Amino acid sequence: MLSKRNLKNVIKWPLALVAIMWIVFIVDTYLTGGQLSYWYGLRPNEIVGLKGILFFPFLHGGWGHLIANSVPFLSLSAMLIFFYPRLWPRILTTLWLGSGALLWLTGGFLNTVIDLNSVTEVHIGASGLIYALASFLAFSGIFRRDFRAIVVALIVLFYYGGMAAGVLPGQEGISWEGHLTGFLFGAFGGWLFRNNLEDHEIEKRNKDLARRTPRQKEHFLEPDAFTKTKKERAEEAERLKQEAFWKRLEKIKEEERLRR
């Protein structure tokens, strides 16, 4: 069930982040003459460009650029918070920093090797983060195999499937490298958080375990067969054996004490 707190977060945080984008754009355009974008944009492979990992999603090159990014960022970030109420701060932070870091590391190489006719010195705009959010929501449904996550993935693919063209080179004035690295890191993020469960997923897993009959437990795969490695399952089984051994030992000692 959607709590009041989560509903507030769904509305509050996307609006707050977009409001910062608009404030920064107005200050940059009308007070600094674009100097904020120049100095705080992301410059691949340059030490001075590292700070852009933090700031470049807030910077935009014009009203059209800003408006085009505001709407999808609002919807995708709201979906993230709605469907991942406990994990969203970690997910958003990871996607923000990770997609920016990947662009900083590979942007120059991608630009030089793949698109020889285009030279992007400074990357600005939230579109890379938007691609990361869309990719995460889509791939998370695949990796988690949770009904809600799959529904979200289908919604994202239906409404934002056309964004795929944005990762192709040769589009003047568009940071296709940022789109591509955002998409790739978003997919990685879906895999990275695949075992971090939300409350409803934990509840569902516990119910599934409780419903399993002894015959099902004997002949079917364990519920964690695809979420834990063989070594992890073996370690957990050993730990449970040890716990059972000490419990039996305590029970024997207690019975001996009562007989005395």
C-alpha positions as CSV (number, residue, x, y, z in Angstrom):
1,M,0.0,0.0,0.0
2,L,1.2,3.5,-0.8
3,S,1.9,5.4,2.4
4,K,1.4,9.1,2.8
5,R,5.1,9.5,3.3
6,N,5.9,7.8,0.0
7,L,3.2,9.8,-1.8
8,K,4.8,13.0,-0.6
9,N,8.2,11.8,-1.8
10,V,6.7,10.9,-5.2
11,I,5.6,14.5,-5.6
12,K,8.2,16.4,-3.6
13,W,11.5,15.1,-4.8
14,P,11.0,15.1,-8.6
15,L,9.5,18.6,-8.4
16,A,12.4,19.8,-6.2
17,L,15.0,18.5,-8.6
18,V,13.3,20.0,-11.6
19,A,12.9,23.3,-9.8
20,I,16.7,23.3,-9.2
21,M,17.3,22.7,-12.9
22,W,15.0,25.7,-13.8
23,I,16.6,28.0,-11.2
24,V,20.1,27.1,-12.3
25,F,19.2,27.6,-16.0
26,I,17.7,31.1,-15.3
27,V,20.8,32.1,-13.3
28,D,23.1,30.7,-15.9
29,T,21.3,32.3,-18.9
30,Y,20.4,35.7,-17.5
31,L,23.1,36.4,-14.8
32,T,26.3,34.6,-15.9
33,G,25.9,34.4,-19.7
34,G,26.4,30.6,-19.8
35,Q,29.5,30.6,-17.7
36,L,28.0,28.0,-15.3
37,S,27.5,25.5,-18.1
38,Y,31.1,26.2,-19.4
39,W,32.8,25.7,-16.0
40,Y,30.5,23.1,-14.4
41,G,29.7,21.0,-17.4
42,L,31.2,17.5,-17.8
43,R,34.5,17.4,-19.8
44,P,35.4,13.8,-20.5
45,N,39.0,12.7,-19.5
46,E,39.8,16.1,-18.0
47,I,40.5,16.5,-14.3
48,V,38.7,19.9,-14.4
49,G,35.6,18.1,-15.8
50,L,35.2,15.7,-12.8
51,K,33.0,18.2,-11.0
52,G,30.6,18.0,-13.9
53,I,29.7,14.5,-12.8
54,L,27.7,16.2,-10.0
55,F,26.5,19.2,-11.7
56,F,25.9,18.6,-15.5
57,P,22.4,17.2,-15.1
58,F,21.3,20.6,-13.7
59,L,22.7,22.5,-16.7
60,H,20.9,23.2,-20.0
61,G,21.6,25.0,-23.2
62,G,18.2,26.6,-23.9
63,W,14.6,26.7,-23.0
64,G,13.8,23.9,-25.4
65,H,16.5,21.7,-24.0
66,L,15.3,22.4,-20.4
67,I,11.6,21.7,-21.1
68,A,12.3,18.6,-23.2
69,N,14.2,17.1,-20.2
70,S,11.9,18.3,-17.4
71,V,8.9,16.3,-18.4
72,P,10.5,12.8,-18.8
73,F,12.6,13.4,-15.7
74,L,9.5,14.2,-13.7
75,S,7.7,11.1,-14.8
76,L,10.6,8.6,-14.6
77,S,11.9,9.8,-11.2
78,A,8.3,9.7,-9.9
79,M,8.0,6.1,-11.1
80,L,11.2,5.2,-9.5
81,I,10.1,6.6,-6.1
82,F,6.6,5.1,-6.4
83,F,7.8,1.6,-7.2
84,Y,11.0,1.6,-5.1
85,P,10.0,3.6,-2.0
86,R,12.8,2.2,0.2
87,L,15.6,1.9,-2.3
88,W,15.1,4.9,-4.5
89,P,17.6,7.3,-2.8
90,R,20.4,4.7,-3.3
91,I,19.3,3.9,-6.8
92,L,19.0,7.5,-7.9
93,T,22.4,8.4,-6.4
94,T,24.1,5.4,-8.0
95,L,22.6,6.2,-11.4
96,W,23.5,9.9,-11.2
97,L,27.1,9.4,-10.2
98,G,27.7,6.2,-12.1
99,S,26.3,7.4,-15.5
100,G,28.3,10.6,-15.1
101,A,31.5,8.8,-14.2
102,L,31.1,6.4,-17.2
103,L,30.6,9.4,-19.5
104,W,33.7,11.1,-18.1
105,L,35.8,7.9,-18.6
106,T,34.6,7.0,-22.1
107,G,33.1,10.1,-23.6
108,G,36.2,11.2,-25.3
109,F,37.0,7.8,-26.7
110,L,33.5,7.3,-28.0
111,N,33.5,10.7,-29.6
112,T,36.9,10.2,-31.3
113,V,36.5,6.6,-32.4
114,I,32.8,6.4,-33.4
115,D,31.7,9.9,-34.5
116,L,34.7,11.6,-36.2
117,N,32.6,14.5,-37.4
118,S,31.4,15.6,-34.0
119,V,33.4,17.0,-31.1
120,T,31.6,17.5,-27.8
121,E,33.8,19.4,-25.4
122,V,31.3,20.0,-22.6
123,H,28.3,17.8,-21.8
124,I,25.3,19.3,-20.1
125,G,21.7,18.3,-19.5
126,A,19.7,15.7,-17.6
127,S,19.1,13.5,-20.7
128,G,21.9,11.1,-19.7
129,L,20.3,10.6,-16.3
130,I,16.9,10.2,-18.0
131,Y,18.3,7.4,-20.1
132,A,19.8,5.8,-17.0
133,L,16.4,6.0,-15.2
134,A,14.5,4.5,-18.2
135,S,17.0,1.8,-18.7
136,F,17.1,0.9,-15.0
137,L,13.3,0.7,-14.8
138,A,13.2,-1.5,-17.9
139,F,16.0,-3.9,-17.0
140,S,15.1,-4.1,-13.3
141,G,11.9,-5.8,-14.3
142,I,13.9,-8.4,-16.2
143,F,16.4,-9.1,-13.5
144,R,14.0,-9.0,-10.5
145,R,11.3,-11.2,-12.1
146,D,8.8,-9.3,-9.9
147,F,5.3,-8.7,-11.4
148,R,5.3,-5.0,-10.5
149,A,8.8,-4.4,-11.8
150,I,7.8,-6.2,-15.1
151,V,4.7,-4.0,-15.4
152,V,6.9,-0.9,-14.9
153,A,9.3,-2.2,-17.5
154,L,6.5,-2.6,-20.1
155,I,5.2,0.9,-19.3
156,V,8.7,2.4,-19.8
157,L,9.2,0.5,-23.1
158,F,5.8,1.6,-24.4
159,Y,6.2,5.3,-23.6
160,Y,10.0,5.7,-24.0
161,G,11.0,3.1,-26.5
162,G,11.5,5.8,-29.1
163,M,14.4,7.1,-27.0
164,A,16.6,4.3,-28.3
165,A,17.4,6.4,-31.4
166,G,19.1,8.9,-29.1
167,V,22.1,6.6,-28.4
168,L,23.1,6.7,-32.1
169,P,26.0,9.0,-33.2
170,G,25.8,11.7,-35.9
171,Q,23.1,13.9,-34.3
172,E,24.3,17.4,-34.2
173,G,23.9,19.2,-30.8
174,I,22.9,16.0,-29.0
175,S,25.1,14.3,-26.4
176,W,24.6,10.8,-27.8
177,E,27.6,9.7,-25.7
178,G,25.7,10.8,-22.6
179,H,22.6,8.9,-23.7
180,L,24.5,5.8,-24.5
181,T,26.5,5.7,-21.2
182,G,23.3,6.5,-19.3
183,F,21.5,3.7,-20.9
184,L,24.3,1.2,-20.3
185,F,24.8,2.2,-16.7
186,G,21.0,2.1,-16.1
187,A,21.0,-1.5,-17.3
188,F,23.9,-2.3,-15.0
189,G,22.1,-0.6,-12.1
190,G,19.1,-2.9,-12.7
191,W,21.4,-5.9,-12.3
192,L,23.3,-4.4,-9.4
193,F,20.1,-3.9,-7.3
194,R,18.4,-7.1,-8.4
195,N,18.7,-8.7,-4.9
196,N,17.8,-5.6,-2.9
197,L,14.1,-6.3,-2.2
198,E,11.3,-3.9,-1.4
199,D,9.0,-4.7,1.4
200,H,6.2,-6.2,-0.8
201,E,8.8,-8.4,-2.5
202,I,10.0,-9.7,0.9
203,E,6.4,-10.3,2.0
204,K,5.7,-12.2,-1.2
205,R,8.8,-14.4,-0.9
206,N,7.9,-15.3,2.6
207,K,4.3,-16.2,1.6
208,D,5.7,-18.3,-1.3
209,L,8.0,-20.2,1.1
210,A,5.2,-20.8,3.6
211,R,2.9,-22.3,0.8
212,R,5.5,-24.7,-0.5
213,T,4.7,-28.3,0.3
214,P,7.5,-30.8,1.3
215,R,7.1,-32.4,-2.1
216,Q,7.7,-29.1,-3.8
217,K,10.7,-28.4,-1.7
218,E,12.1,-31.8,-2.6
219,H,11.6,-31.7,-6.4
220,F,11.7,-28.0,-7.4
221,L,14.4,-25.4,-7.4
222,E,15.0,-23.4,-4.2
223,P,13.5,-19.9,-4.4
224,D,16.9,-18.3,-4.2
225,A,18.3,-20.5,-7.0
226,F,18.7,-17.5,-9.3
227,T,19.5,-14.9,-6.7
228,K,22.4,-16.6,-4.9
229,T,25.4,-18.4,-6.1
230,K,26.0,-22.0,-5.3
231,K,28.7,-21.0,-2.8
232,E,26.3,-18.6,-1.0
233,R,23.6,-21.2,-0.7
234,A,26.1,-23.7,0.6
235,E,27.4,-21.2,3.2
236,E,23.8,-20.5,4.3
237,A,23.0,-24.2,4.6
238,E,26.1,-24.7,6.7
239,R,25.1,-21.8,8.9
240,L,21.6,-23.3,9.4
241,K,23.1,-26.7,10.3
242,Q,25.3,-25.1,12.9
243,E,22.4,-23.2,14.4
244,A,20.3,-26.4,14.5
245,F,23.2,-28.3,16.2
246,W,23.6,-25.7,18.9
247,K,19.8,-25.7,19.5
248,R,19.8,-29.5,19.9
249,L,22.7,-29.3,22.2
250,E,21.0,-26.7,24.4
251,K,17.8,-28.8,24.4
252,I,19.8,-31.9,25.6
253,K,21.5,-29.9,28.3
254,E,18.1,-28.6,29.4
255,E,16.6,-32.1,29.5
256,E,19.6,-33.4,31.6
257,R,19.2,-30.5,34.0
258,L,15.5,-31.2,34.5
259,R,16.2,-34.9,35.2
260,R,18.6,-34.1,38.0
